[in-house]
């Protein structure tokens, strides 16, 4: 890495990673889309204009954009390997706002070589067809690109789509990408495109949760201090409650920055439409010795070990059940010594997380086993190996997993007037179709929302008559 001096004897690189930023991506901040409504996001627009100016001053040959709104795979990130990347904001009423950039295929090829064997899919034309994904740029790329293009950026483009991998895996992939950028000998700038909580106010796009503001305040504080450990170890329930789309792009960016000293600057934060928009610059400087990755792994492990020391009886059974099955291929036998409260029968949901990210969740709304313990044993295996959203848990993952168990009361017939989404879960039934929603979910504030979501899960259209049941849940950690 070569560098040039700035006042204060700070060094800026001329090759390798020359600039990095976090950018929100609401299309409404583009004037051709907002048509006047963008004026309420004045702070965000000014900050993105400053980002564009800063980036162009660093003369990057290539812009790498990390987006959460492209094709997202459960078990891999993906990188677009089309020779040209095109798109427009026609889906948001502004087809005249268009983009056409050459892909830096040299950088893509270097990434493909370096990441061979890692969970990365390179989306050339053949794979676009195989996976049935579109070739057009998504708004997570185009909105930040709008401001960079306006500032004069005319270089090449590489687009990385996030995947639903554990956060440490995303960080590790980012670190490898950072090495490739450094070894390329070319000037590269990186944008992590992502919005923060979508649940800041009543009527927000993903519903309202008071924890949305808590998440945003914490994350903005950590970004401003470049507190990587605090970002990477944020509480999983807080992340889920926030309803965000920016954390995974941020984590990959943090990995890319792993080998460098960094000067962070939060330029703006606002949430006028109930979604948090944060703009931040991360000025890369000289190389640093060592990696944060090993420290982060130790932090995660220490937190998990602490939780396991105090785990409840149902969680202990769930963990031991999945561990036994993954290692032997057989279901665990129930223990002989079972507390009285778990000798009855009930529906059970088992949820599994890894490093704050959901890894599997499956349950039964009514008992189908001899007792609660057998219900937990079976559902833990189902959640870990048969949740269609995720690949089966592997043996080398077991030490990183965190569990919770929800035990349901027997469902009872009810009507809308007797429901409370904070206290009761709901089951809707019609013509053999059944949909369930657990109680006290962040972003679900009204009975109408609760029933509508349960209807959608069951495939029951609005207006069709349904039978309603309610139940309570006791959650164990």
C-alpha positions as CSV (number, residue, x, y, z in Angstrom):
1,X,0.0,0.0,0.0
2,X,1.4,3.4,-0.9
3,X,0.1,6.5,0.8
4,X,0.1,10.3,0.8
5,X,0.3,12.6,3.8
6,X,-2.6,14.8,5.1
7,X,-2.4,17.5,7.7
8,X,-1.7,16.1,11.1
9,X,0.7,13.5,9.5
10,X,-2.2,11.1,8.8
11,X,-1.6,8.8,5.8
12,X,-4.1,8.0,3.1
13,X,-3.5,5.0,0.8
14,X,-3.2,5.6,-2.9
15,X,-3.6,1.9,-3.8
16,X,-5.6,-0.9,-2.2
17,X,-8.5,0.3,-0.1
18,X,-8.6,4.0,-0.5
19,X,-12.1,4.9,0.9
20,X,-15.0,3.2,2.7
21,X,-18.4,4.3,3.8
22,X,-21.8,3.2,5.1
23,X,-24.7,4.5,3.0
24,X,-28.5,4.1,3.4
25,X,-30.5,3.3,0.3
26,X,-34.1,4.6,0.4
27,X,-35.0,5.5,-3.2
28,X,-37.1,8.4,-1.9
29,X,-33.9,10.4,-1.3
30,X,-33.2,10.5,-5.0
31,X,-35.0,13.7,-6.2
32,X,-36.4,12.1,-9.3
33,X,-38.1,9.6,-7.1
34,X,-38.9,11.7,-4.1
35,X,-40.3,14.6,-6.1
36,X,-40.1,17.0,-3.1
37,X,-40.5,14.4,-0.3
38,X,-36.7,13.9,-0.2
39,X,-36.3,17.4,1.4
40,X,-37.1,15.9,4.8
41,X,-33.9,13.8,4.5
42,X,-31.7,16.9,4.0
43,X,-29.0,15.6,6.4
44,X,-28.7,12.3,4.7
45,X,-28.5,13.9,1.2
46,X,-25.8,16.3,2.3
47,X,-23.8,13.6,3.9
48,X,-24.0,11.3,0.9
49,X,-23.0,14.3,-1.3
50,X,-19.9,14.7,1.0
51,X,-19.2,10.9,0.7
52,X,-19.3,11.2,-3.1
53,X,-16.9,14.1,-3.1
54,X,-14.5,12.3,-0.7
55,X,-14.6,9.2,-2.8
56,X,-13.9,10.9,-6.1
57,X,-11.0,12.8,-4.5
58,X,-9.4,9.5,-3.7
59,X,-9.5,8.5,-7.4
60,X,-10.7,4.9,-7.0
61,X,-10.5,2.7,-10.2
62,X,-13.2,0.4,-8.8
63,X,-16.2,0.7,-6.5
64,X,-17.3,-2.4,-4.5
65,X,-20.9,-2.1,-3.2
66,X,-22.2,-4.5,-0.6
67,X,-25.9,-4.8,-0.9
68,X,-28.6,-6.6,1.2
69,X,-31.2,-6.4,-1.6
70,X,-29.7,-8.5,-4.4
71,X,-30.1,-12.3,-4.5
72,X,-29.5,-13.6,-1.0
73,X,-28.6,-17.2,-0.3
74,X,-28.9,-18.9,3.0
75,X,-25.5,-20.5,2.9
76,X,-23.4,-18.2,0.8
77,X,-22.7,-14.6,-0.3
78,X,-22.7,-13.9,-4.0
79,X,-20.7,-11.6,-6.3
80,X,-22.0,-10.5,-9.7
81,X,-19.7,-11.8,-12.5
82,X,-21.5,-10.2,-15.4
83,X,-19.3,-8.1,-17.7
84,X,-21.6,-5.1,-17.4
85,X,-24.0,-4.1,-14.7
86,X,-27.1,-2.2,-15.5
87,X,-30.3,-1.0,-13.8
88,X,-32.7,1.9,-13.4
89,X,-35.1,3.3,-10.8
90,X,-38.2,2.6,-13.0
91,X,-39.7,0.4,-10.3
92,X,-39.8,3.6,-8.2
93,X,-41.2,5.9,-10.9
94,X,-37.9,7.2,-12.3
95,X,-36.8,5.1,-15.3
96,X,-34.7,8.0,-16.5
97,X,-32.3,7.4,-13.5
98,X,-30.3,4.7,-15.1
99,X,-26.9,3.1,-14.5
100,X,-24.5,1.2,-16.8
101,X,-21.1,0.2,-15.5
102,X,-18.3,-2.1,-16.6
103,X,-17.5,-4.8,-14.1
104,X,-13.9,-5.0,-12.9
105,X,-13.5,-8.6,-14.1
106,X,-9.8,-8.7,-13.0
107,X,-10.9,-8.1,-9.4
108,X,-13.8,-10.6,-9.7
109,X,-11.4,-13.2,-11.1
110,X,-8.9,-12.5,-8.2
111,X,-11.7,-12.9,-5.7
112,X,-12.9,-16.1,-7.3
113,X,-9.4,-17.5,-7.1
114,X,-8.8,-16.4,-3.5
115,X,-12.2,-17.5,-2.2
116,X,-12.2,-20.9,-3.9
117,X,-13.7,-23.3,-1.3
118,X,-15.5,-20.6,0.6
119,X,-19.3,-20.1,0.6
120,X,-19.3,-17.6,-2.3
121,X,-21.3,-17.9,-5.5
122,X,-20.0,-16.0,-8.6
123,X,-23.1,-15.0,-10.6
124,X,-22.2,-15.2,-14.3
125,X,-24.9,-15.4,-16.9
126,X,-25.1,-19.2,-16.6
127,X,-25.6,-19.1,-12.8
128,X,-28.1,-16.3,-13.1
129,X,-30.3,-18.7,-15.1
130,X,-29.5,-21.6,-12.8
131,X,-30.6,-19.8,-9.7
132,X,-33.4,-17.9,-11.4
133,X,-32.2,-14.4,-10.3
134,X,-32.3,-11.2,-12.2
135,X,-29.4,-9.5,-13.9
136,X,-30.5,-5.9,-13.0
137,X,-28.9,-3.8,-10.2
138,X,-31.0,-3.5,-7.1
139,X,-31.8,-0.2,-5.3
140,X,-29.3,-1.1,-2.6
141,X,-26.6,-0.5,-5.2
142,X,-28.3,2.2,-7.3
143,X,-29.1,4.7,-4.5
144,X,-25.5,5.1,-3.2
145,X,-24.3,4.9,-6.8
146,X,-26.6,7.8,-7.7
147,X,-24.7,10.2,-5.4
148,X,-21.3,8.8,-6.4
149,X,-22.1,9.2,-10.1
150,X,-23.4,12.8,-9.4
151,X,-20.0,13.5,-7.7
152,X,-18.2,12.4,-10.9
153,X,-17.4,8.7,-10.3
154,X,-16.8,7.0,-13.7
155,X,-14.8,3.9,-12.7
156,X,-15.7,0.2,-12.7
157,X,-18.1,-1.6,-10.4
158,X,-18.2,-4.8,-8.4
159,X,-21.4,-5.9,-6.6
160,X,-21.4,-8.2,-3.6
161,X,-24.8,-9.6,-2.3
162,X,-25.0,-10.6,1.4
163,X,-26.0,-14.1,2.5
164,X,-27.6,-15.3,5.7
165,X,-24.3,-16.7,7.1
166,X,-23.3,-16.2,10.7
167,X,-21.8,-12.8,11.4
168,X,-18.3,-14.2,12.1
169,X,-18.3,-16.0,8.8
170,X,-19.3,-12.8,7.0
171,X,-16.5,-11.0,8.8
172,X,-14.0,-13.6,7.9
173,X,-15.0,-13.4,4.2
174,X,-14.7,-9.6,4.3
175,X,-11.2,-10.0,5.7
176,X,-10.2,-12.2,2.8
177,X,-11.8,-9.7,0.3
178,X,-9.7,-7.0,2.0
179,X,-6.5,-9.0,1.3
180,X,-7.5,-9.4,-2.4
181,X,-8.1,-5.6,-2.6
182,X,-4.7,-4.9,-1.1
183,X,-2.9,-7.4,-3.3
184,X,-4.6,-6.0,-6.5
185,X,-2.4,-3.0,-6.5
186,X,-5.4,-1.0,-7.7
187,X,-7.3,1.8,-5.9
188,X,-10.7,0.4,-4.6
189,X,-13.4,2.1,-2.6
190,X,-16.1,0.2,-0.7
191,X,-19.7,1.1,0.2
192,X,-21.7,-0.9,2.7
193,X,-25.3,-0.2,1.6
194,X,-27.8,-0.6,4.4
195,X,-30.6,1.0,6.4
196,X,-30.8,0.6,10.2
197,X,-34.1,-0.2,12.1
198,X,-37.3,-0.2,10.0
199,X,-39.4,0.1,13.3
200,X,-38.7,3.5,14.7
201,X,-42.2,4.9,14.8
202,X,-45.8,3.6,14.8
203,X,-46.8,2.9,11.2
204,X,-43.1,2.3,10.1
205,X,-42.6,-0.2,7.2
206,X,-42.0,-3.2,9.5
207,X,-44.2,-2.1,12.4
208,X,-43.1,-0.3,15.5
209,X,-40.8,-1.5,18.3
210,X,-39.3,0.7,21.0
211,X,-36.1,-1.4,20.6
212,X,-35.6,-0.1,17.1
213,X,-34.4,3.2,18.5
214,X,-32.3,1.4,21.0
215,X,-30.6,-0.6,18.2
216,X,-29.9,2.5,16.1
217,X,-28.5,4.5,19.0
218,X,-26.2,1.7,20.0
219,X,-25.0,0.9,16.5
220,X,-24.4,4.6,15.6
221,X,-22.4,5.0,18.8
222,X,-20.3,1.9,18.0
223,X,-19.7,3.0,14.4
224,X,-18.5,6.4,15.5
225,X,-16.0,4.8,17.9
226,X,-15.1,2.0,15.4
227,X,-15.9,-0.4,18.2
228,X,-15.9,-3.6,16.2
229,X,-16.2,-5.9,19.2
230,X,-19.4,-4.2,20.4
231,X,-20.9,-4.3,16.9
232,X,-20.1,-7.9,16.4
233,X,-21.5,-9.0,19.8
234,X,-24.7,-7.1,19.7
235,X,-27.6,-8.9,21.4
236,X,-29.4,-11.2,18.9
237,X,-32.8,-10.3,20.2
238,X,-32.1,-6.6,19.8
239,X,-31.0,-7.2,16.2
240,X,-34.2,-9.2,15.4
241,X,-36.4,-6.5,17.1
242,X,-34.8,-3.8,15.1
243,X,-35.9,-5.1,11.7
244,X,-32.8,-3.8,10.0
245,X,-31.1,-4.6,6.7
246,X,-27.7,-2.9,7.3
247,X,-25.9,-5.1,9.8
248,X,-24.6,-7.8,7.4
249,X,-23.2,-5.3,4.9
250,X,-21.5,-3.5,7.8
251,X,-20.0,-6.7,9.1
252,X,-18.5,-7.5,5.7
253,X,-17.1,-4.0,5.5
254,X,-15.6,-4.4,9.0
255,X,-13.9,-7.5,7.8
256,X,-12.5,-5.7,4.8
257,X,-11.1,-3.1,7.1
258,X,-9.7,-5.7,9.5
259,X,-6.0,-5.3,8.6
260,X,-6.0,-1.5,8.7
261,X,-6.1,1.3,11.2
262,X,-9.3,3.3,10.7
263,X,-10.5,6.8,11.4
264,X,-14.3,6.7,11.6
265,X,-16.7,9.6,11.2
266,X,-20.5,9.5,11.4
267,X,-21.7,12.2,9.1
268,X,-25.4,12.0,9.7
269,X,-28.3,10.0,11.3
270,X,-32.0,10.5,10.9
271,X,-35.2,8.5,10.6
272,X,-38.0,10.7,9.2
273,X,-40.0,7.8,7.7
274,X,-39.6,5.4,10.6
275,X,-36.4,3.9,9.1
276,X,-32.9,4.7,10.4
277,X,-30.5,6.3,7.8
278,X,-26.9,6.5,8.9
279,X,-24.1,7.8,6.7
280,X,-20.5,7.2,7.9
281,X,-17.0,7.4,6.5
282,X,-14.2,5.1,7.5
283,X,-10.8,6.5,6.5
284,X,-8.3,3.7,6.0
285,X,-4.7,4.4,7.1
286,X,-1.7,2.3,7.8
287,X,-1.7,-1.5,8.3
288,X,-2.2,-2.8,11.8
289,X,-0.6,-5.9,13.3
290,X,-2.8,-8.9,14.1
291,X,-6.5,-9.5,13.3
292,X,-9.6,-8.8,15.3
293,X,-11.1,-12.1,14.1
294,X,-9.5,-14.2,16.8
295,X,-10.5,-11.7,19.5
296,X,-14.1,-11.7,18.2
297,X,-14.2,-15.5,18.3
298,X,-13.0,-15.5,21.9
299,X,-15.6,-12.9,22.8
300,X,-18.5,-15.0,21.3
301,X,-17.3,-18.1,22.9
302,X,-17.0,-16.5,26.4
303,X,-20.5,-15.1,26.1
304,X,-21.9,-18.4,25.0
305,X,-20.2,-20.3,27.8
306,X,-21.5,-17.9,30.3
307,X,-25.1,-18.4,29.1
308,X,-24.7,-22.2,29.1
309,X,-23.7,-22.1,32.8
310,X,-27.2,-20.8,33.6
311,X,-29.2,-22.6,30.9
312,X,-32.6,-23.9,31.9
313,X,-33.7,-27.5,31.9
314,X,-35.6,-27.3,28.5
315,X,-32.7,-25.5,26.8
316,X,-30.2,-28.1,28.1
317,X,-32.4,-30.9,26.7
318,X,-32.7,-29.1,23.3
319,X,-28.9,-28.5,23.1
320,X,-28.0,-32.1,24.1
321,X,-30.6,-33.5,21.7
322,X,-29.2,-31.7,18.6
323,X,-25.6,-32.4,19.6
324,X,-26.4,-36.1,20.1
325,X,-28.2,-36.4,16.7
326,X,-25.5,-34.5,14.7
327,X,-22.8,-36.7,16.2
328,X,-24.6,-40.1,16.1
329,X,-27.5,-39.8,13.6
330,X,-29.8,-41.1,16.3
331,X,-32.4,-39.4,18.6
332,X,-31.4,-39.0,22.2
333,X,-33.2,-41.0,24.9
334,X,-35.1,-38.8,27.3
335,X,-33.4,-38.4,30.8
336,X,-35.0,-40.4,33.7
337,X,-34.9,-37.4,36.1
338,X,-37.4,-34.9,34.7
339,X,-38.8,-32.0,36.8
340,X,-42.5,-32.3,37.5
341,X,-43.5,-29.3,35.3
342,X,-42.1,-30.9,32.2
343,X,-43.8,-34.3,32.5
344,X,-47.1,-33.2,30.9
345,X,-47.8,-32.6,27.2
346,X,-47.6,-29.4,25.2
347,X,-46.7,-27.8,21.9
348,X,-43.1,-26.7,21.8
349,X,-41.0,-24.4,19.6
350,X,-37.2,-24.7,19.5
351,X,-35.2,-21.7,18.2
352,X,-31.4,-21.9,17.4
353,X,-29.1,-18.9,16.9
354,X,-25.5,-18.7,15.9
355,X,-23.6,-15.5,16.7
356,X,-26.8,-13.5,16.9
357,X,-28.3,-14.8,13.6
358,X,-31.2,-17.2,13.4
359,X,-30.0,-20.8,12.5
360,X,-33.3,-22.7,12.7
361,X,-36.7,-22.6,14.3
362,X,-39.4,-25.4,14.2
363,X,-42.1,-26.4,16.5
364,X,-45.5,-28.0,17.1
365,X,-48.6,-26.0,17.9
366,X,-50.1,-29.0,19.9
367,X,-48.4,-32.0,21.5
368,X,-47.6,-35.0,19.3
369,X,-45.2,-36.8,21.6
370,X,-45.5,-38.5,25.0
371,X,-44.4,-35.5,27.0
372,X,-42.8,-32.1,26.8
373,X,-39.3,-33.5,27.0
374,X,-39.8,-35.8,24.0
375,X,-41.3,-32.8,22.2
376,X,-38.2,-30.8,22.9
377,X,-35.9,-33.6,21.8
378,X,-37.6,-34.1,18.5
379,X,-38.2,-30.4,17.7
380,X,-34.6,-29.5,18.5
381,X,-33.4,-32.0,15.8
382,X,-36.0,-30.7,13.4
383,X,-35.0,-27.1,13.9
384,X,-31.3,-27.9,13.5
385,X,-31.5,-30.2,10.5
386,X,-34.8,-29.7,8.6
387,X,-35.6,-26.0,8.7
388,X,-36.0,-25.4,4.9
389,X,-34.5,-21.9,5.2
390,X,-31.1,-23.2,6.3
391,X,-28.7,-26.0,5.6
392,X,-28.4,-28.7,8.3
393,X,-26.2,-27.9,11.3
394,X,-22.8,-29.5,11.1
395,X,-20.7,-30.9,13.9
396,X,-18.2,-28.1,13.8
397,X,-21.0,-25.5,14.4
398,X,-22.3,-27.1,17.6
399,X,-20.0,-25.2,20.0
400,X,-21.3,-21.9,18.6
401,X,-25.0,-22.4,18.9
402,X,-27.4,-20.7,21.3
403,X,-30.9,-22.1,22.0
404,X,-34.3,-21.0,23.4
405,X,-37.4,-23.1,24.0
406,X,-41.1,-21.9,23.9
407,X,-43.6,-24.1,25.6
408,X,-47.2,-23.4,24.5
409,X,-50.4,-23.6,26.6
410,X,-53.3,-25.6,25.0
411,X,-55.0,-23.5,22.4
412,X,-58.5,-22.3,23.2
413,X,-61.2,-21.0,20.9
414,X,-61.5,-17.3,20.9
415,X,-62.6,-14.2,19.0
416,X,-60.8,-11.0,18.0
417,X,-62.1,-9.1,21.0
418,X,-60.4,-11.5,23.4
419,X,-57.0,-11.4,21.7
420,X,-53.9,-9.4,22.8
421,X,-50.8,-9.7,20.6
422,X,-48.5,-9.0,23.5
423,X,-50.1,-11.7,25.7
424,X,-51.6,-14.3,23.4
425,X,-50.4,-16.1,20.3
426,X,-53.0,-16.8,17.7
427,X,-53.9,-19.7,15.4
428,X,-56.2,-19.2,12.4
429,X,-57.9,-22.2,10.7
430,X,-60.0,-22.5,7.5
431,X,-60.5,-25.5,5.3
432,X,-57.7,-27.6,6.6
433,X,-55.2,-24.6,6.5
434,X,-53.6,-23.5,9.7
435,X,-51.4,-20.5,10.5
436,X,-49.8,-19.7,13.8
437,X,-48.1,-16.6,15.2
438,X,-46.3,-16.5,18.6
439,X,-47.1,-13.7,21.0
440,X,-45.1,-10.6,21.9
441,X,-43.3,-10.3,18.6
442,X,-41.5,-7.0,17.9
443,X,-43.4,-5.0,15.3
444,X,-46.7,-6.7,15.9
445,X,-48.8,-4.2,17.8
446,X,-52.4,-4.9,16.9
447,X,-54.8,-7.8,16.7
448,X,-55.4,-7.0,13.1
449,X,-51.7,-7.3,12.2
450,X,-51.4,-10.5,14.1
451,X,-54.3,-12.2,12.4
452,X,-53.3,-10.9,9.0
453,X,-49.8,-12.3,9.3
454,X,-51.2,-15.7,10.5
455,X,-53.6,-15.7,7.6
456,X,-50.7,-15.2,5.1
457,X,-48.7,-18.0,6.7
458,X,-51.7,-20.3,6.2
459,X,-52.5,-19.1,2.7
460,X,-55.9,-17.9,3.8
461,X,-57.0,-14.8,1.8
462,X,-58.5,-11.7,3.5
463,X,-62.2,-12.0,3.9
464,X,-62.4,-15.8,4.1
465,X,-64.1,-16.9,7.4
466,X,-61.6,-18.4,9.9
467,X,-61.7,-20.0,13.3
468,X,-59.5,-18.4,15.9
469,X,-57.6,-19.9,18.8
470,X,-55.4,-18.2,21.4
471,X,-52.5,-19.6,23.5
472,X,-49.8,-18.3,25.9
473,X,-46.1,-19.1,25.7
474,X,-43.4,-19.6,28.4
475,X,-39.9,-19.0,27.0
476,X,-36.8,-20.6,28.4
477,X,-33.2,-19.6,27.8
